[in-house]
Amino acid sequence: GQASGWSQPAMWEMGLLSAPDWQAAWLNDGKANPQTDEAFYQEDPAPLFRKEFALPKPIARARLYLTGLGYYEASLNGRRVGDQMLDPGWTRYSERVFYSVYDVTEQLRSGANCMGVMLGNGWYNPLPLRMWGYLNLRQHVPVGRPRFLAQLEVEFQDGTRQTIASDRSWKVGEGAIRFDSIYLGEIYDARKAVPGWDGAGFDDAAWRPAAVASEPVGALRAQAQPPIRVTKTLKTASVTEPKPGVFIFDLGQNFGGWATLKLAAPAGTKITLRYGELLNKDGTLNPMTSVAGQIKGARKNRDGKMESSGGPGAPPIAWQSDTYIAAGQGVETYTPRFTFHAFRYVELTGFAGPVTPDMITGLRLNTDVGRAGAFACSNDLFNRIQDL
């Protein structure tokens, strides 16, 4: 029956709850998807979008509401926004699309600013790969050109506000990611990187206006589940050379995620990384247990010709791999963005220089759920399973 004193003031904030709250438009690169299955396997660079804007007053706070299909990576003034990977979470895009919210107050400044967005195909623009020899994902899920939606809400110290939203004034160009697929990996040509593209003052006169995406998608919903993040870094345990010029990096355990490559090579050097969970008896990579969709060879088509079981244009064996083409600018570092792999071993080919364990580092990716409990016992095998 005794009243307490007043608590300290507290606050919370809401997302963009209804369609009228969104001033932004969905944008894509204006290109059409290929008309044949074979053409999907050709080079199709990941688009880069940029928008310069001015903030005339001291900033109190800023929030960026953002999503992209299939995947996006955003930046402000040359700095990556957030630490979420492979965002947004996969939904049936015709029913709902998740968006994320970022506190970007510290990344903005009074005066000239620039926002950049890079897009990957993800689950929204998959290859027409015949999973298990028959299932074409493109016939069963909503598909379209990669697209994004961005709305930056800035509140100034004097209480006024400014909104910067994705619209036709944005520009689009192409960068170093020349091909990206959930299942087959990435091709990254560092010679085609565009330094400074996501910073203010960049000359984008040769870039073209972005296009408004026309394919319908579902309602926007705030992403409720924890995001995917890099939750562990794995160092190479050992390196072997089972054949001349073929190097195997053992990261010590199976996991899902990426391998970061770090090396110096002449411009145009093509380095290929293949991934696998096992080794053959001779120490070479066995990539077959992580082959996409059990596409492990060729077969006769209706015309009696041999073709991949993955369908027209697909590789005979759909192993997971990434390709890096060096720029020849000293020590270079590459980490994939819009794919992921299941592996313990990384096979590196195409590199003539000395190989050291620190050339490959593993990055484990998973939904960053909080720890709900713990388990340990006298059986080391059980403890290792629990750790995995």
CORLIN-V515072 format. One record per residue. PHI is phi in whole degrees, 0 to 359 (none if undefined). D_FIRST is the distance of its C-alpha to the first C-alpha in whole Angstrom. Layout:
# CORLIN-V515072
phi:PHI d_first:D_FIRST
phi:PHI d_first:D_FIRST
This chain:
# CORLIN-V515072
phi:none d_first:0
phi:250 d_first:4
phi:288 d_first:7
phi:276 d_first:10
phi:285 d_first:13
phi:291 d_first:15
phi:284 d_first:17
phi:293 d_first:21
phi:302 d_first:23
phi:231 d_first:24
phi:211 d_first:27
phi:217 d_first:29
phi:226 d_first:32
phi:259 d_first:34
phi:278 d_first:38
phi:270 d_first:41
phi:271 d_first:39
phi:219 d_first:42
phi:305 d_first:46
phi:296 d_first:46
phi:291 d_first:44
phi:268 d_first:47
phi:265 d_first:50
phi:279 d_first:52
phi:246 d_first:55
phi:292 d_first:56
phi:238 d_first:59
phi:222 d_first:61
phi:273 d_first:65
phi:81 d_first:67
phi:276 d_first:69
phi:263 d_first:70
phi:291 d_first:69
phi:303 d_first:73
phi:268 d_first:75
phi:235 d_first:76
phi:299 d_first:74
phi:302 d_first:76
phi:291 d_first:75
phi:296 d_first:72
phi:269 d_first:73
phi:275 d_first:75
phi:301 d_first:73
phi:214 d_first:70
phi:301 d_first:68
phi:295 d_first:65
phi:284 d_first:64
phi:247 d_first:62
phi:243 d_first:61
phi:217 d_first:60
phi:211 d_first:59
phi:267 d_first:59
phi:206 d_first:56
phi:247 d_first:56
phi:245 d_first:52
phi:276 d_first:53
phi:224 d_first:50
phi:299 d_first:47
phi:262 d_first:45
phi:268 d_first:41
phi:198 d_first:41
phi:209 d_first:43
phi:232 d_first:42
phi:250 d_first:45
phi:260 d_first:45
phi:209 d_first:48
phi:206 d_first:50
phi:202 d_first:53
phi:238 d_first:55
phi:291 d_first:56
phi:232 d_first:55
phi:222 d_first:55
phi:222 d_first:54
phi:246 d_first:53
phi:214 d_first:54
phi:231 d_first:53
phi:52 d_first:56
phi:83 d_first:57
phi:249 d_first:54
phi:300 d_first:53
phi:268 d_first:49
phi:72 d_first:47
phi:236 d_first:48
phi:275 d_first:48
phi:248 d_first:51
phi:50 d_first:53
phi:261 d_first:50
phi:272 d_first:49
phi:298 d_first:48
phi:285 d_first:51
phi:232 d_first:50
phi:279 d_first:52
phi:297 d_first:53
phi:285 d_first:54
phi:261 d_first:50
phi:202 d_first:48
phi:230 d_first:48
phi:277 d_first:46
phi:239 d_first:45
phi:244 d_first:44
phi:237 d_first:42
phi:235 d_first:43
phi:277 d_first:42
phi:244 d_first:45
phi:306 d_first:44
phi:283 d_first:46
phi:267 d_first:49
phi:258 d_first:50
phi:211 d_first:51
phi:295 d_first:52
phi:103 d_first:56
phi:282 d_first:57
phi:222 d_first:56
phi:214 d_first:57
phi:250 d_first:55
phi:235 d_first:57
phi:223 d_first:57
phi:249 d_first:59
phi:240 d_first:59
phi:240 d_first:60
phi:292 d_first:61
phi:53 d_first:58
phi:273 d_first:58
phi:272 d_first:59
phi:224 d_first:62
phi:286 d_first:63
phi:292 d_first:67
phi:280 d_first:69
phi:292 d_first:69
phi:276 d_first:70
phi:295 d_first:67
phi:55 d_first:69
phi:87 d_first:72
phi:214 d_first:71
phi:268 d_first:67
phi:268 d_first:67
phi:302 d_first:64
phi:296 d_first:65
phi:270 d_first:65
phi:233 d_first:62
phi:227 d_first:59
phi:298 d_first:59
phi:226 d_first:61
phi:176 d_first:62
phi:293 d_first:63
phi:307 d_first:60
phi:216 d_first:58
phi:212 d_first:55
phi:219 d_first:52
phi:222 d_first:51
phi:220 d_first:48
phi:258 d_first:47
phi:251 d_first:45
phi:247 d_first:45
phi:249 d_first:42
phi:272 d_first:44
phi:294 d_first:42
phi:272 d_first:43
phi:93 d_first:41
phi:280 d_first:44
phi:227 d_first:45
phi:217 d_first:48
phi:244 d_first:48
phi:242 d_first:51
phi:234 d_first:52
phi:294 d_first:55
phi:204 d_first:58
phi:293 d_first:61
phi:282 d_first:61
phi:289 d_first:61
phi:250 d_first:64
phi:227 d_first:65
phi:217 d_first:67
phi:234 d_first:68
phi:237 d_first:67
phi:275 d_first:68
phi:283 d_first:66
phi:266 d_first:70
phi:199 d_first:68
phi:212 d_first:65
phi:214 d_first:64
phi:308 d_first:61
phi:268 d_first:64
phi:259 d_first:67
phi:98 d_first:65
phi:238 d_first:66
phi:240 d_first:69
phi:238 d_first:69
phi:254 d_first:71
phi:296 d_first:70
phi:292 d_first:73
phi:259 d_first:72
phi:297 d_first:69
phi:242 d_first:68
phi:300 d_first:66
phi:79 d_first:64
phi:297 d_first:64
phi:254 d_first:60
phi:239 d_first:60
phi:294 d_first:61
phi:93 d_first:64
phi:293 d_first:66
phi:276 d_first:69
phi:252 d_first:68
phi:299 d_first:71
phi:274 d_first:73
phi:280 d_first:69
phi:255 d_first:69
phi:294 d_first:66
phi:292 d_first:64
phi:252 d_first:64
phi:280 d_first:61
phi:289 d_first:60
phi:255 d_first:61
phi:294 d_first:60
phi:289 d_first:57
phi:227 d_first:54
phi:281 d_first:51
phi:290 d_first:48
phi:278 d_first:46
phi:224 d_first:43
phi:297 d_first:41
phi:289 d_first:42
phi:267 d_first:39
phi:283 d_first:40
phi:301 d_first:41
phi:282 d_first:44
phi:283 d_first:47
phi:222 d_first:48
phi:284 d_first:50
phi:252 d_first:49
phi:199 d_first:51
phi:250 d_first:55
phi:245 d_first:58
phi:273 d_first:61
phi:295 d_first:64
phi:278 d_first:65
phi:198 d_first:69
phi:231 d_first:71
phi:233 d_first:75
phi:229 d_first:78
phi:294 d_first:79
phi:222 d_first:82
phi:303 d_first:83
phi:80 d_first:80
phi:247 d_first:78
phi:245 d_first:75
phi:246 d_first:72
phi:259 d_first:69
phi:259 d_first:66
phi:267 d_first:63
phi:92 d_first:62
phi:199 d_first:60
phi:287 d_first:60
phi:196 d_first:57
phi:253 d_first:56
phi:160 d_first:57
phi:232 d_first:59
phi:241 d_first:62
phi:269 d_first:62
phi:256 d_first:66
phi:223 d_first:67
phi:196 d_first:71
phi:239 d_first:73
phi:209 d_first:76
phi:298 d_first:79
phi:303 d_first:78
phi:90 d_first:78
phi:298 d_first:78
phi:256 d_first:76
phi:255 d_first:74
phi:248 d_first:73
phi:250 d_first:70
phi:244 d_first:70
phi:238 d_first:67
phi:202 d_first:67
phi:263 d_first:65
phi:223 d_first:68
phi:245 d_first:72
phi:285 d_first:75
phi:299 d_first:77
phi:273 d_first:79
phi:87 d_first:76
phi:282 d_first:76
phi:290 d_first:73
phi:252 d_first:72
phi:271 d_first:70
phi:287 d_first:71
phi:286 d_first:67
phi:245 d_first:65
phi:291 d_first:68
phi:291 d_first:66
phi:59 d_first:67
phi:57 d_first:69
phi:270 d_first:72
phi:233 d_first:74
phi:166 d_first:78
phi:255 d_first:80
phi:210 d_first:81
phi:283 d_first:84
phi:269 d_first:83
phi:296 d_first:85
phi:270 d_first:88
phi:83 d_first:88
phi:269 d_first:87
phi:281 d_first:85
phi:214 d_first:81
phi:299 d_first:78
phi:292 d_first:76
phi:278 d_first:73
phi:103 d_first:75
phi:303 d_first:77
phi:87 d_first:77
phi:286 d_first:74
phi:292 d_first:75
phi:302 d_first:77
phi:236 d_first:74
phi:269 d_first:71
phi:283 d_first:70
phi:277 d_first:67
phi:204 d_first:68
phi:231 d_first:68
phi:238 d_first:71
phi:240 d_first:71
phi:251 d_first:74
phi:288 d_first:74
phi:270 d_first:74
phi:73 d_first:76
phi:241 d_first:74
phi:79 d_first:73
phi:288 d_first:70
phi:242 d_first:68
phi:234 d_first:65
phi:225 d_first:64
phi:229 d_first:61
phi:301 d_first:61
phi:238 d_first:59
phi:243 d_first:59
phi:213 d_first:60
phi:204 d_first:59
phi:225 d_first:61
phi:244 d_first:60
phi:192 d_first:62
phi:238 d_first:63
phi:251 d_first:66
phi:239 d_first:68
phi:265 d_first:71
phi:247 d_first:73
phi:226 d_first:76
phi:95 d_first:78
phi:246 d_first:77
phi:263 d_first:80
phi:283 d_first:79
phi:296 d_first:78
phi:252 d_first:74
phi:232 d_first:72
phi:302 d_first:68
phi:284 d_first:66
phi:287 d_first:68
phi:235 d_first:65
phi:232 d_first:61
phi:270 d_first:59
phi:238 d_first:56
phi:280 d_first:54
phi:248 d_first:52
phi:195 d_first:49
phi:300 d_first:46
phi:275 d_first:43
phi:284 d_first:41
phi:287 d_first:38
phi:287 d_first:39
phi:259 d_first:37
phi:182 d_first:39
phi:213 d_first:42
phi:213 d_first:44
phi:207 d_first:47
phi:208 d_first:50
phi:280 d_first:53
phi:266 d_first:55
phi:295 d_first:56
phi:299 d_first:57
phi:299 d_first:53
phi:297 d_first:52
phi:292 d_first:54
phi:299 d_first:53
phi:299 d_first:50
phi:296 d_first:50
phi:296 d_first:52
